Amino acid sequence: MAGTEKWWERLPLAQDRPWVIFSATLGLMGIALGLRLLLLPFMPTGLPFTMFYPAIIASAVLYGIRAGVLAGTIGVLLAWYFFLPGVGFALGVGVPFALVLYSAVIAVSLTLIRFLQLAIQRANDAREVSRRLAESRETLFRELQHRVGNNLQVVSALLSLQKRKLSDPSAIEALEEAADRVQLIGQIQRQLYDPDGERQAVDDLLGRVIADCLESYARDDVTYEIRVEPALDMRPELAIPASLIVYEAVANSIEHGFPDRGGAITLDARYEADWIVVCIADNGKGLPADFAALQGTNMGLKLSSALAVQCGGTFAIDCANGLTRATVRLPRGKSA
């Protein structure tokens, strides 16, 4: 907190060192007396307290109300002794009234300063409480993220163990796909936030998803390029389904677009009015003439469509100009 607070929020100073307060107050009043004596030939006799008032206010602001009271008392005595009619503590005409009026002005000023200092202290205390609550919330959030990721990894491992008891190839394949998807969700969950609790940039998140997919298929002959609008932001509740859809689209490109050769995959993410549009294109073999995304047996495409609809968006796949494109549109909403 000390690095972010303003200098005036640290006032009053040296509250645990009375000798510093006493010395500084005497120093300020000494400076004020010297200036007053220096300017004596040029100042009217009716302004005996002029140079002491700023020093008293400075003492109260810098070192607290006790320093202000000390400075005020010293100021009254110095003005009375040196500058009121008659050197010494004389009670000439109007002197008692001047002293009482000056004391009243100092008392009101010190009272206002004290109220301001108390208000600043309360604000600082409230900010400190807020900071501790924020740190506690951040710690709990990170722990939650960590536990969710671990639990998903456990589920994936259990599915992988369960498939060993099966003999049906289709059932084994289904469990393998389920385990891979649960593991992917766990990885995305961890990647959504960095160790400092900040959300990861969209291009970094989706780029990591594509890299993981290519690595899982051991395809170093497939390159990829990511173009993300700089201002693009994605809410956490959209980031996971969007990442899953991207993963399924890239996996589909690898399996069906590049089954026996290399190629290139391009991801483009941008805003279109109230929508976030993510398009994954590949220059692979293309789609069959009778292709229908939701009528075949491709579970990945069905999952992608279901995830998009669940988020209030759409998913489509088409082929044009030598490119196969999978496009997901998600509601933009508010940036979290």
N, C-alpha and C positions, 0 to 999 in steps of 0.2 A: 504494500500500500504506500510505503514511503516514496517509492519511485514515481507514483502517479499523482500524489496530492500536491496542491499549490502551496507556495511558500506561506501565504497568509493563513492556511489551514493548520500550520504548525505553531501558530501564536496562541498564548504567550510563551516566550522562550525561558529556558533555564529554570523551570519551576522546582527542580530538585536541587538547585544550587543557590541558596539564599545570598551567599556572599557575592555571586555574580550580579544578582538583581540589585543588591545594595550599591555595589561599586558602579554599575552602569547608570543607575539613577543619579548618584552623586556626580558622575561625569557629565551627564546631560544637563543637570542643573548648573554645574560649574561653567559649561560652555554658554548656557543662556545668560548667566551673570556676566561673564566676560564680554559677550556681545552687547549686553545692555549698558555696561560701563563704557564700552567703546563708542557706542552710538549716543551716549548721554548728551553731547553738545547739539545733536541734530534732532532730538525727539522732544516733544512737548512734555512738560512736567505732569500733565494730567494723564499720562499713559504709563504708569509705573509697572504694570503687570504684562506689558505687551510681549516681551521676550520669554517670559516664563510659561505662558499658557501652552505654546507649541511643545515645549520640553515636557510639561506635565502630561499632555495627551500622548506624546511619543512614548513616555515611560509606561503609561497604562496599557497602551496597545502592544508594545514589544514585550513587556515583562509582567503584566498582570495588574490587577486592581490594587494590590498592596504597594507596588511600586508607584502607582498613580497617586495613592493617598500620601505616601512619603514625599513624592515630588511636589504635590500640592501644598503640603505643610511647609516644606522648605521654601517654596515660592512665595507664600504669604509672608513668612518671616523675613526673607531677603528684600522683598519689595517694601515691607514696613520699615526695615532698618535703614536701607540705602536710599530709597527713592521717594518715599512719602515726605511731606514737609517736616523738616527737622531730622537731622541724622540721629539714628538711634530709635528706640521703640517709643517714640513720642505720640501722644494722642492729640493731634491738632484738630482743627475744624474739618469735619467731614471724613476723618481717617477711619473711625469705627464703621461708618456706613460703607466706605470703600472696601474695607476688609471683609465685611459681612457679604456684600454683593459679590466680590471676587470669590469668596468661599462657596457661595451658593452656585455660581456658574461652574466652578470646578466640580462640585458635588453632582450636579445634573449631568455634566459631561462624563464623569466617571461611572455614573449609574447606567447611562446609555451604552458606554463601552462594555460594561459588565454584561448587560443583556445580550449584546452582540456576540461576545465571547462564549456565553452559555449556549446561544443558538448554534454557533459554529461547532462547539463541542458535541452538542446533540446530533448535529448533522454528521460529524465524523464518526460518532459511535454507531449511528444507524448505518452508515456506509460500511463500517467494519463488520457489523452483523451481516449485512447483505453479502459482503465479500466471502465471509466464512460459510454462509449458506450456499453461495454459488460454488465454492470449492467442494463442499460436501455433496452437492447435487452432481457435480462433474465426476467426483470419485465414484458415486453410486452408479452413474450412467455408464462409466467405463467398465465397472464391474459387471453391470447388466449386459453390456455388449460382449464382454469376454465370456460370460456364462452362456449366453444364447449361442455364440459361435461354438463353444465347446459341446453344448447339448446337441447341436445339429451334427457335429462331427461324430458324436456317439451314435446318433440315429443312423447315420450313413454306415458306420462300422457294423452296427447290428444287422442292417439289411444285407451287407456283404457277407456276414457270417451265416445268415439265414439261407442264402442261396445255395450253400453247400449241402443242405438237406434235400434239395430238389434235383430231380432228374430230367424234368421237362425243359428242353432248350428254350422254348418261348417264355416259360416262367422265369428261368434263370436270367434271360435277357431283360425281362421286365424289371426284375429286382436290381440288376446292374444299372439300368437306366435310372431307376428311382434313387439308388444310392448315390449315383453321380450327381443327380440334380440336387439332392439334399446337401451333399458336400459342396456343391457350387453355391448354394444359398448361404452356407456357413462362411465360405470365403468372401462372398460379396458383403455379408454382414460385417466382417472384420474390416474390409476395405472401405466401407462407407465413411468411416471416421478415422483420422490419423491419431497418433498417441496423444496429441494436444487437445483432442476433442473437437477439432474442426472438420467440417465435411470435406471430403475429397472432391477435387475438381472433376467435372463430368468427363472430360477427355481422358484424364488419368484413370478413372474408374472403368470406363468402357474399353479403353486401350488394354487394361490389365485383363479384362474378361476375354477379349479376343486373343491375347497372348496365351492365356491359360488354355483356351480351347485348342489353339494350334499346337501347344505343347502336349496336351493330352492325346492328340492324334499323331504326334511325332511328325508333323508336316513342316519341315523347314523349306520346302519348295513353294510355299504359299506366302506371299507378302500381303501387307495390309497398310492402309492409309486412313487416318482419322481427321475429319474436318468438323470441328465443333465451333459454333458461334461463341465468341468470347464472353458475351453476357449470359450465356445459357446457364440456368440453375435448375436443379431437379430436386424436388422434395423427397425425403427419405422413403415415403410410402410409394413413390413412383420409381425410385432408383433400383430397388430389388427386382420388381417385375420387368422393368426396362432392360436390366442387365441379363435376366434370364432369357428374354426374347432375343437379345443380341447373341447370346451364347447359342441358342437353338438355331438362329439364322446362319451363324458361322458354321456350326456343325453340319447343317443341311448343305451348305455350299461345299464343304469338304467332302461329304459323303456322296453327293449327287452331282455337284458341279465339277469337282476335280477328283474323280475316283482313281484316275490313272495318270494324271499329269498335274503340273503346278499351275499357278495362276495368281490373280490379285483380287483382294477384297477391299472395298472402300466403304467407310462409314461416314455418313453425313448427318449431323444433328443441328437443328436450328429451330427458331420460333417461326410459326406461321399464325398470325393473329393470336387467338387464345389457345393455340395448340403447341405442344412440343412434338416435332416430327423427327424421327430417327429412321434413316434409310440405310440398309446394308445391301450393297451391290457386289456382284462377282461377275467375272468374264468367263465363267465355266461353260458347260455343255448346254445350259438353258433348260427350259421346261418342256415336257411332252405336250403334244398338241391338245390332248384331252385332259390336261392337268386340272385338278380341282383340289384346293388346299385342304378342305374339311371333309372330303369324301373318300380320301385314301386311308392308308394305314399309318401314315407318318404321325406318330404321337407328338413329336416336337412341334409341328405346325399347329396341331390342335391345341396344344398347351399354350402356344404363343397367342393364338386367337382368344382363348379363354382368359388369359391374363390381361390382354388389352381391353376386352369387354368388361372385366371385373373392375378395371381402373376408370371406366367410362370412355374408353377410346376404341380404336379400330386397328385391325391388322390385315394386311393384304400382301400378296406376292404376285409379281407379274414379270414378264420378259419383254424387252424392247431394246433395239439398237445394240444387240449382242450382249446385253447385260441382264442378269436376273436380279430383281430387286425385291427385298422384303422391307415393307414400310409399316411402321407403327406410329399411330397418332395418339398422344395422351393429353388430357386436359392440363393446361398450364397452371391454373389456379394461382395461389399466392406462394411466393418464395419463402421457405421456412428460414 
